[in-house]
């Protein structure tokens, strides 16, 4: 074998000479080059440690589902790519140690080069994904179904593969002058490496730096102390990777450029330094990840440390209890004071428990969601209160010649909520929103929706339904929920009279477009089954995406639900009940209804009432080009002394079996038959190879006709 330093210098001298006279010399010497002895030992020792560490953590994360809560699943993906990285370095080091250099054009060398690229890119993209995830979780904290784990993993894989394909298509891989198979030394490669290296560093600094800044800025005051551990972990993670990858890539880049431009440098020393940084990345990053406060806590409990600490605490409390029992009774007043202090700290202790049981970013997301919900409820109350009272907040009335285009805008801060409400707000609410920025509420066409509400004022008291103090417990519980399958967030008022539901920008546009026809239809059809909209709002706040919501009447109005059916009239993919399904915990569909209920068991008069109004409502939706609406049927267990219900009260119908009653209405009517829905329809037909497939998505006319046929069937009305 050749001396590595001599080989490197020889190659650098020959690489830009006439290719016809040097190609054989270049190939022959390149194929004999080995990794330096110092680098070999760095890789052998470092990769052994890394493989043991990463494999152990990978198995632990797979075994312990708690550890896979995001961002734990991102850590799991990082372990996979670091195992691949350690394996490819190990292969290279072993081949050099055994004096069996990899041949530049061999399949083994190309395979090793592919592993090098895949592992480095995968690790890089997963670290980016970690910081992106942190920011996105908090920014979109009020968006239901905010779990994007599968998209993150898919994105990492796709970006990694695309980058690898580009590099291989440019023929930039092979045996390099440092004895490793990766991107080869050439003018084109140097330009690609320099540009790519610069971009990766800039992107990493931008995303990682902004994420840490954003998280720090949005931590509530009551979490400042506990958040310091998470911030410290994030900063160390960010800086460690930045410093190590910057140093390793910079040294390798300088070595490559020194060969290209024939600079006088000790190449072996530079490659040994790069190898050291490569190994440090593999060893330090897994160690740092397990120091994430949540991950560390779970691991300590898993290996018994938590139980030991708990035992020590219990023993100390026992000793303290014995000591307190001997204290003179004159200290009873002090004991009472301590009890009051403990009572006032219940909320803090509950929050601490939430922090202990969840990754900090999820706790922060729930906290932000709770803050936003409190502000939203306050904004809705202010909107109602302002109709009859003068308020000391900024209110802008955007009048228009067209009453359907008017807006009312409120701007308020925390103190103004406290002073505006006609009752004392609970301390929990005040604590939750004390560090929240100004919020702007846009109330669309307030006169129109106020008119709709006034027609039902005997059945509904919106101001009481949205009482902040009475709703606070529901807000706290709802802030931990992920919302519905549609991706929208639901909140039920404390008396179950109202539903607050987020809507997309497209749905907001649909409501405003059809509002005049909708309003006139509601007024002229008092018996409509349509779940009425009582308000349409947009909430804007700093550093948070705008939230559009509608306030609607809750058709169920009770938690004593026996079964729920969502009926569209379609047969394709409209069955959810399986052999072991708990029918009370799922929303059943058309085929389930036909198999279980077959019909609505109600009087002939009620059946005619439902059929007549449901058909009339669907004809209205057809005229507006809307589809996807459902007849929602709640089968409710009658509580004792509730068998007698006033006729036609709020879409309630007595069942023939007096143990039950039905709450019936039409919901989910804000979907146009657009290009996306047409594509969905034909895609399903192609996949199933059935042009007659009865998909849910249909032309408005076909959808309405099918819906009406189903209504006639279940009501036995021809």
N, C-alpha and C positions, 0 to 999 in steps of 0.2 A: 504493500500500500504506500501511497505517496504521503509526504508530510502535508498536513492540511493547510498550513499557512502558505507553503510553496504552491500548492495546487490552486488556492484561492487567487494568489497574485498572478499565476500563469493564466488562469482563465480570464481574469480581468484585463490582462495585457492582450489576449488573443480575441476577445469576444467581438471587438469591432474591426478586426482585420478582415481582409477579403474572405467572404464566407466559404468560397470554393477551396481555399487552402487551409482553412482552420476547422471546418466542420468535423473532420475525423478526429483531429487532436482534441477538440472540445468534447465530443461525445465520449471518447475513450477515457479521458481524465475525469470527466464529470461522473461517469458510471463507477469510478473507483473511489470517489470521495466519501469520507465517513464524517459523522458528527464528532466534534471535539470530545476528548476524554472527560473534561470537566463537565461539559453539557450532558454527556451520557449519564454521569452519576447524578446530576441534578434531576434529570428526567426519571431515572430508575427509582431513586429514593422518593422524589416528590410525587410521581404518579402512583407509586405504591400506597403512599399515605392518602392521596386523593381518592383512589379507587376504593379503599377501605371506608373512608369517611363518607363519600358520596353514596356508595352502595348501601351502607348502613342507614343513612338518612332517607334514602329512597324507599327502603323497605319499611322503615318506621312511619313515613308519611303515608304509604299505602295501607299500612295496618291501622293507623289511627285516623279515622275519618275527620275528627276535629281539626287536625293539622291541615287538611285539604280545603278548609274554608278560605276563600280568597282573602289575601293573596297567597295563601299556602299552596294552592294548585300551581301558581306561577313558579314558586320555589321548586316544586316537584318537577316541572318541566326543565328548569335550569339544571337540576341534578342529572337528568338524562343526558343533556348535551355535554355536561362536564365529565360524565363517565365516558362518553364517546371521545372527548378530547384527551382524557388520560390514556385511553386505550391506544389512540393513534400515536401519541408521543412515546408510549411504551414500546410499540412496534418498531418505531424508528430507532430508539435507543438500544433495544436488544439486537437489532440487525447490525448496528455499528459496533456494539460490544463484541459480537461474535465475528467481526471482520467480514460480514456479508452485506456489503452495500446494496441498496435498492437501485435497480437500473432505471434510468430516466423514463424510458418509454414502456416499461413493464406494466402489466396490469396491477401488480402489487403497489407500485409507486403511484399510479393514478388513483387507485383505491384509497391509499393513505392521504393523498392530496385532497380527495373528495371528503374524507373524514375530517381533515384539518379545516376545510372551508365550512362544512356543515356545523361542526362543533363550535367554532368561533362565532359564526353568524347566529346560530341558535341561542348561544349564551348572550350575545349582544342584544338580540331582539327581545329576549325574555326579560332582561334587565330594563330595557325601554318600556316593555309592557307593564312591569311592576309600577313604575312611576306614572305612566299614563293611567293605569287602573286607579291609583290613589286619587288623582285629580278628577277623573270622570265620576267616580262613585260619589264624591261630595258635590260636584257641580250638578249632577242629575239626580240628586238625592230624593226628589219627589216623583221621579218617574218610576212607575211600577215595573216589576220584572226587570230590575236593573242588572240582573246577572248576565254578564257577557263572557263568561269563562270560555265557552266553546269557540266564540268568535276570536278571542285572544289567541288561543292555541292554534286555531286554523290560520290566523293571520301570520303567526310566527313561522309556521311550517311553509306557507305559500311564499312569504318573503325570502326565506332561506333557500328554498328550491329555485326560485326565479333568479336570485343572485348567483347561485351555483351554475345554473344553465348559461347565464351570460358569460361568466368567467371561462367555463369550459368551451363555449362556442367561439370565444376569442383565442382559444388555444394558449391560455396563459398558465397552465399547470404543468408540473414536471419536477425533475430533480434540480435543486438549487445549489448554489456554491457553498451553502452552509451544511450540506449533506442531508437536508430534509426535503421531503416532497411536498411542495405547496405551490405558490405562485412563483414562476421562474423569473430570473433576472433578464431584463431587456428594456429597451427604451420605452416600448409601449406599456410593458408591465409597470415600469417606474411611474409613468404618468398616471396610469389607472390606480396604482396603489396610493400615490400622493393625493390624488383627487378624492378617492374613496375614503382614505384615512382622515382627511380634513373634514369631509362631510359627516362621517360617523361621529367624530368628536364634537362638531358643532351641534348636530342633532341631539346627541346625548346630553350635552351641557344645557341645551335649551329645554328639553323635556324634563330632565331630572331636576335642574335648578328651579324651573317654574313650579314643578310639583311640590317641592319642599316649601317654597315660598307661599304657595296657595294654601297648603295644609296648615302651615303655621299661622297664616292670617285668619283662617276660618275656624280655629279652635275656640269653643266657648270658654268663657272665663272660668267656669267651675271645673273644666278639664285641663286647665293650663299645667298644673303640677304633674298630673299623670301623663299628659301628652309629651312631656319633655323626654321621657324614655323612648317613646316611639320616634320622635323627631331626631333624637341623638342616634338611634339605630339607622334611620333613613339617611342622615347626613354621612355617617361613617360608611354605609353601604355605597352611597353615591361617590364619595371621594376616593375610597379604596379602589374601586373599579376604574375610576377616571385616571388616577395616578399610575396604577399598574399597567393598564392597557396603553396609556399614553407613553409610558417609559418603554415598554416592550416593543411597541410598534415604531416608536421614534428611533430606537437603537437599530432595529432591523432595517428600517428605511434608510438610515444613514449608511449602514453597511452596504446595502444594495446600491445606493447612489455613489458610494466610494468606489465600488467596482465599476459602475457604469462610466463614471467620470475620472477613474484612475487616481482617486485621492490616496494619499499615503496614510493609511490607518492600520491599526492592529485588528484585523477582522476577527480573528479567533476570540480575542478578549470581548469584542462587541457581541459576537454570537453567544458567548457564555453568559454575558450580562442579560441578553434577551431571554435565554433559557431560564435563568434565575427568576425573572419577572413572570414568565409563563407559568412556572411551577407555583409561584406565590399566588397567582390568580386562582389556580385550582385548589389550593389549600385554604386560603384566607376567606374567600367568598362563602363557602359552606359554613364555616365557623361563624361568620358575621350573621348569616341568615338565621341560624338557630338562636341568635341573641335578640331576634325580634321579640319584644316583651311577651306577646301572646304565645308564640311558638316555644319560647324558653319555659314559660309557666306550664304549658301542657307536657313538655318533655320531663320537667322536674317531677310533676305529679305522676307521670307514667312510670318513672323509676323509683317512686316511693318517697322522694324528698318532701312532697307536699304533706303526706300523711305524718311524717316525723315532725314537721313544723306544727301541724294541727295538734298533735299529741302534746307538744311542748306548751302550746298556747292554752290548751285545756287544763294542763297541770298548773300553769300559772294562774288561770282563772279560779281554779279550785282553792289554791292557797290564798288568793285575794279574797275569795268568798269567806273562808274561815277567819281571815283577819277582820273583815268588815263586820262579821257577826259579833265580834267582841267589842266593837266600838260603842261608846256611850250613846244613849237614845237622844241626847241633846243635839246630835248631828243630823236629826231627821229632816230639819229644814234644808240643810245642805244637800242631803240625799234627794229631796224633792226637786231641788234646783238642777241637780245633775240629771234627774229623770226627764225634766223638761228639755234640757239641752239635747239629751239623746233622742227625744221625740222629734225635735226640730231637725235632727240629722238623718232622719229616716230616708229622706229622698236622696241625700248624698250617698248613704250606704247602698241604696238600691242601684244608683248609677254606678257605684264602684263595682257592684256585683255584675252588672251588665258589662262593664269594661273587662272584668276578669273572664267572663264567659264567651267573649267574642273578640275577634281581631279588632284592633283599635279603629281601623278605617271604617268598619261596619258600625261600630258604636257611634263614631262621628257622623256617619251617614244618617243613622236613626235620629240622632240629636238634631241635625239640620232639618230633617223631615218634620220632626215635632215642632221645631221653631216655625217653619213655614206654615204648617197647619194651624198653629195658634194665630199667626198673623192673618191667615186667610179667614178664619172664623171671625176674628176681630174686624177685618175689612168688610165681611158680609153684614155683621151687626151694625157697623158704622153706616153702611149703605141703607139699611132698613131704618135706623134711628134718624138719619139725616132727612128722611121724607117728612118728618113731623117736628124736627127740632133744629135749632141753629147750632152748628159745631165750630169749635175753634181749631179747625184744621184747614189745609189748603184744598179747596174744591173747585174744579174747573168744569163748567157746563158747556159742552160743545153742541150748541144748538144747530139745527138744520131745517131747511124747508121740508125735508123728508123725515118724518118722525121715526122711520125705521133705520135711520143713519145717525141718530143722536147718541152721544156718549156723555158719561159723567165720570170724572177722574178725581180720585182722592190720593193725597200724598200725606203720609203720617209717619212718625217715629214712635219709639216705645213709650216715652212719657205721655204723648198725646193719646195713646190707647188708654192708659191708666186714668187720665183726667176726663176723657170723653165718655167712658162707660158710666151709666147711671147707678152702678153698684160697685162695691169694693171687689177687686180682682183677687183671686187666691194667690198666695205667695209663690206657689209652684209655677203659676203662669208667668208672674213677674220675673222670677229667676230664669225661666226658660228663654225669654225674649230680651233680656236686659242688654245683651251685647249684639243685637241684630241691627243691620243697617236700615235705612229708610226704605219703605215699600210704597209702590205705586199701584193703585187698583183702578182698572178701567171697567166701568159698568156699562154694558152695551144696551141701547134702547130701553132705559129704565122704565119709561112710561108704559111700554108694551107689556113687559113682564110684570109690572106692578098691577096692571089691569087683570092679567091672568090670575095672579095671586088673590086679588080682591074678590074674585068670583068664588073662591073657596075659603074665604076667611073664617067661615063658621066651622070648618073642619081643620083649620091649620093656623098655628101661631108661629110664624117663622122666627120672630124675635126670641120667643121662649125656647124654640127648638135649638137655636144656635147660641144659647146662653153659654158663655165661656167657662164659667166655673163648673156647671153641670156636665160640660163636654170634656173637661180636662182629662179625666181618666180614660175616656174613649180615645182621645188624641194620643195619649201616651201609649196605649195598646196598638192603635192603628199605625203609629210611626215605625213599628217593628215588622209590619206586614209588607209583602211584596206585591200586593194588588192582584188583579184578575188576569186571566189568560190573554185578554186582548192587549195587555201591556199598559192599561190605564189604571189609575189609582182610585179606589173607592173609599168614601168615609160616610158612615151612617150616624146621623145625629143622635143625641142621647135618648130621645123619645121615639126613635125609629120612624119619624115622620118624613125625614128628608134624606136624600142621597146627594153627596157632593162627589162629582166624578170629573177627572181630568179628561180633556178632549184634545185631539191633535189640531194643528193649524188648519188642516184640510177640513176637519169636521166643523171647526169654528166658521170657516168660510161658507160651508153648506148651510149652516143655521142662518147666518146673516143673509144669504142669497134667497132662501125660501121663507124668511121670517114673516113677510106680509101675508103670504098664502097660508102659512102655518097658523098665524094669529087669527085670521078670519075663519079658518076651518075650526079651530078650537072654540071660538065664540059661537059659531053657528051649530056646533055639534056638542052640546053639554054631556051627552052620554058616551062620548068617545072613549075607547079603551087605551088610547095613547097615553103613556106616562108623560105627564106635562112637565115642561121646563119652566122653572120659576125665576131663573136668572142666568145670565151669561157674563162671565168676567175673565179678565186677564190680569195676572199678578206679575209685576216686574220688580226685580230686586238686583242689587249690585252683585256681580260675580256669580249669578245664578241664571239658568235658562228661564225664559218666560213660561209661566204656567197658565194654561187656559182651563177653565172649569165651567161646568154647568151645575145648577142646583135643581134637582128633580124631586118629584113626589115618589116616595118609597111605596111600592105596591104591596109588599108583604106586611110591613108595619108590625112585625112580631118576630120573636126569636124561636117561637114554638112551631117551627116548620117540620113537617113530616117528610115531604118530598118536593123537589123542584124539577119542573120540565121546561126545557127551552125548545119551542116548536117552530120550525120554519116551513114544514111541508115537504122537505127533501128526504130522500131515502139513502143517499150516498154518505157514508161515514157519519151516520146519525144514530149510532148505538154505542153506549159506553158501559152498560151493565154487563158484568161478567158473573161467573158462578159465585165467587167469594166477595163480590162488591157490596159494600155497605151503602145501601140506596139512599140513606139520609145524609151522606157526606159527599155526594157527587151531584152535579147538575145533569139530569137525564135528558135524553133527546127523543126525536120523533119515534124511532123504532122501539125504543124502551117504553114509551107511552102506549103504543099499540099493543105491545106484548104484555104489559103489566096492567094498564087501566082499560084500554080499548076505547072508552068513551068518557065524556064528562058526565058524571051521574048527578044531574041537576034536574030541576023542573023543566017542563016544556017551555014555560014562559021565559025562564032564564036562558035556556038554550037558544031560543029565538032572539033574545036580546043580545047575547054574545055574538051569534052568527051575523046578525044584521049589522052591528057596529064594527065588528072585525073586518067584514067585507067592505064596508064603507071606508074604513081607515086605510085598508090596503089599496083601494082605488085612488085615494088621495096620494099615497106614497108613489103609486104608479105614475100619476100625473106630474110628480116632482122628479121622476127618474131615480128613485131610491130603491135599494134592495137590502137584503140581509137582515131585515127586521124580524123579530120573533114574537110569538105569543108566549108570554111567560106565565106558567101556571104553578102557583104555590098551593100545595095541599097542606092545610094547616090543621093541627090537632086542636079541637075545641076544648078549652079549659072549662072547669066546672062553672055552671051558671052562665055560660056564654053561648048556649044553643040558639037563643033568639037574637037575631041580628037584623037591624033595620033594613028594609028592602033597598037594594041597589046602592048601599052605602059604600062609596069608594071602591067600586069594582069587586065587592065581596058577594059570594054566592054560596048558599047553603047546599051541602052535599046530601044526597038521599040517605046516606049513612050519617046520622046526626053526630057521630064522633068527629067528623071532619067538615071543613068548609074550604072553598077555593078563593084565592086572591088571584085575579087575572088581569093582565094588561099587555100592552105592546111596547117593546123596548128595542134598543139598538137600531134606530132608524136613520142613522146619519152616514150611510154609505151610498155613494153614487155608483152607477154601473159604468166604470171607466175602463181605460185600456188595461190597467193592472188586473181588474176583475175578469175581463175577457181573456187575458193571458192565463190567469189561474184556471178558468173554466176549460179552455182547450188543452192546457198542459195535463190536467187530470185525465181528460179523455184519451190523450195520446198515451199516457203512462199505463192506463188500464186497457188500452186498445178497444175502447167501447165508445162509439160516437153517440150512443143513446144514454150515456151515463147521466144520472139525475143529480148533478152536482148542485151544491147550495147556490153558487154564483150563477145567475141567469139574467137574461134581459128583463127589465122591470115589468113588462107586460106578462111574460111567461112566469116570472116569479110571483106576481100577484095572483094569476089564475091558479097556479099550483097551491099557493097559500090558502086561497078561498076554498078550493076543493078539499083540502085537509081540514079546514074549519067545519065545513058541512059534514064531513065524515065523523069527526069526534063529537059533534053536537047532535048528530042524527037529523040534521035539517037539510032537506032536498030543495 
